[in-house]
Amino acid sequence: MTGISIAERRRPASLRRWLLRGTLTLLALLVTIFAAVAFLIYPVWRSYPEADFPAATSVAERNGQDLDYLRQLPEIDRSFTPETRSTFVQGLEALKARAAGLDRAQLTMEVARLVAVANNGHTNVITLLDDTTFKSVPVRLGVFADGLFVVKTTGENRELLGAQILAVNGRESEALIASLGPFIGGPATLLRAQAPRLIVSPELLHAAGLGDSPERADFRFRLADGSEIERTLTALAYEKTKAGAYWPVRDLSPVPPDKDNADWTHVLGQPDTAPLYLSRLDRNYWNDSLADGKLLYLQINRMRDEGTEPLGAYLDRMLGEIRRAGVRNVAVDLRFNRGGNYMLAADFARALPEALPADGRVFILTGENTFSAAISIASRLKFFSGDRGVQVGEPMGDRGQMWGEGGVATLPNSKIAVRYATGYHDWEKGCRLEQITYCFLPNYIYGAAPGSLDPQVEVKPAFSDYVARRDPVMEEVLKRITP
């Protein structure tokens, strides 16, 4: 016999029970954490359900199915409030009652009107329209501080280049833009940036109740010589030849988009006459040295990787070059950046001020087409740059508090694309703990709170600046660089 006591013989069983209880407790804790994280992220990453309808046999049935599919939007898109949800549902029921009489353009505009009830820039139909989705007149437009101007035409309308649009279908241009507000959710800056999509399309103006014919529109122009003319322009169907998504601001550049073989003439002339800021809008990111090396100009047009050098690697390389060359001033141009993944540039926004000398300056260039992830990076640049950072240009294309993330739902029959939003952002004050159930979780790591995101130096370019190939925003920057 051994001299082991009864207590000692029981010890292994007690240890096993303790280990078992500890393991179960740990598992329960992990399950709880996993459930909590899933609870927080599921509404953000939740996808719009797949459409499941039988084949439709009539316009009424096709449009009805599309509206039934759209009915789920306020359940997925979290930007709706109880009030706007109620307005959406009531509007949807009223629209469904007359769905049989709607053609595709009318359905598009009525769906856009319903979606815009959310009053959120990312919850939108119009921002997803291509300029060849519907027939349009043979001019393309730019919005400037002093009005709406023709920047591009087909050959037979060359005399309209540089003309100011005074009225369309009897409505003064500013009144017309305001009339388009109910179809484009978000702030007034987004409306101004996107309005040219609709103004060039008689189909869409007619569908919105802003024109008598889907085939033509009546324009009143002020030509470059000061004379005024009236002209009726007929809508044409254009083959989709452009690569990537279309935003009207792209028309400001005389450099033709990739694969663009249409017979267009530009007010700025040939591609090689493009001013620097309009010379490479199809590049996601690029840079140049200005002011005898005193300023690094860095234009980021999309927060997405491109080519063999991902955005993060490119920006790391820029930081290295800034340090090695002793660059004192950097201008980050986000005026044409419609978004992407802000986390690709988040570390750069924090590190850039540290890479500059103590008296170096960071200039953040924004405009009405600065949108989504570009707003996130503007916020971080402004926050980390502190007194050494200056935002120059126009107010941005969405609010500092906005709903983003989400995705795109396509109505099954009309193929109308609807952008929906699922994650909240506050790029002025930052996400608070009590907002954790709906604020985009990475913002608790990357979020910044610089306060107002309005430019400290507001510059609204006029058409006269543009046609003279001047960049008044960069002119303001050059006045303020550290020598």
HELIX and SHEET records of a PDB file:
HELIX    1   1 ILE A    6  TRP A   45  1                                  40    
HELIX    2   2 VAL A   59  LEU A   70  1                                  12    
HELIX    3   3 LEU A   73  ILE A   76  1                                   4    
HELIX    4   4 PRO A   82  ALA A   97  1                                  16    
HELIX    5   5 ALA A   99  GLY A  101  5                                   3    
HELIX    6   6 ARG A  104  VAL A  115  1                                  12    
HELIX    7   7 ALA A  116  ALA A  118  5                                   3    
HELIX    8   8 ILE A  126  LEU A  128  5                                   3    
HELIX    9   9 GLY A  155  LEU A  160  5                                   6    
HELIX   10  10 SER A  173  SER A  179  1                                   7    
HELIX   11  11 GLY A  181  PHE A  183  5                                   3    
HELIX   12  12 ALA A  188  ILE A  199  1                                  12    
HELIX   13  13 PRO A  202  ALA A  207  1                                   6    
HELIX   14  14 PRO A  248  LEU A  252  5                                   5    
HELIX   15  15 PRO A  271  THR A  273  5                                   3    
HELIX   16  16 LEU A  276  LEU A  278  5                                   3    
HELIX   17  17 LEU A  311  ALA A  325  1                                  15    
HELIX   18  18 MET A  343  ALA A  355  1                                  13    
HELIX   19  19 ALA A  373  SER A  385  1                                  13    
HELIX   20  20 GLY A  386  ARG A  388  5                                   3    
HELIX   21  21 LEU A  433  GLN A  435  5                                   3    
HELIX   22  22 ASN A  443  TYR A  446  1                                   4    
HELIX   23  23 PHE A  463  VAL A  467  1                                   5    
HELIX   24  24 PRO A  472  ARG A  480  1                                   9    
SHEET    1   A 3 VAL A 139  PHE A 144  0                                        
SHEET    2   A 3 GLY A 147  THR A 154 -1                                        
SHEET    3   A 3 TRP A 264  HIS A 266 -1                                        
SHEET    1   B 4 ARG A 171  GLU A 172  0                                        
SHEET    2   B 4 GLN A 164  VAL A 168 -1                                        
SHEET    3   B 4 ARG A 216  ARG A 222 -1                                        
SHEET    4   B 4 GLU A 228  THR A 234 -1                                        
SHEET    1   C 6 TYR A 285  LEU A 290  0                                        
SHEET    2   C 6 LEU A 295  ILE A 300 -1                                        
SHEET    3   C 6 ASN A 329  ASP A 333  1                                        
SHEET    4   C 6 ARG A 361  THR A 366  1                                        
SHEET    5   C 6 GLY A 389  GLY A 393  1                                        
SHEET    6   C 6 VAL A 457  GLU A 458  1                                        
SHEET    1   D 2 GLN A 401  GLY A 404  0                                        
SHEET    2   D 2 GLY A 423  ASP A 426 -1                                        
SHEET    1   E 2 GLY A 407  THR A 410  0                                        
SHEET    2   E 2 ALA A 417  TYR A 420 -1                                        
END                                                                             
